[in-house]
Amino acid sequence: METWTLKRRPSWMHVADPRILFAVRTRGSATLGWLHRSQPYPLVYLRQRCDRLAAEGLLQPLPENEYQLRELGQAFLDGDVPINDLESGWSW
């Protein structure tokens, strides 16, 4: 299967998105506050990216601004999802 890289990712995906996904996977779930303390990105940006990752089916939003990796997110990080399968056509 085709795995993600900075050059091979869906067109909507930002460079920070794989880092966010890896961080959430490492913790099992992560709050926006924890992501903000552990990642070099502004809180507003992290919220936008997590919301987009959730809209694309990679993250599951939980109460209290927390996110958990969904099955699709795990498969993406494992390289089991072709990049073309993640192209949604959205133009955020």
Buried (B, 14 or more C-beta within 10 A) or exposed (E): EEBBEEEEBBEBBBEBBBBBBEBBBEBEBBBBEBBBEBBEBEBEEBBBBBBBBBBBBBBBEEEEBBBBBBEBBBBBBEEEBEBEEBEBEEEE
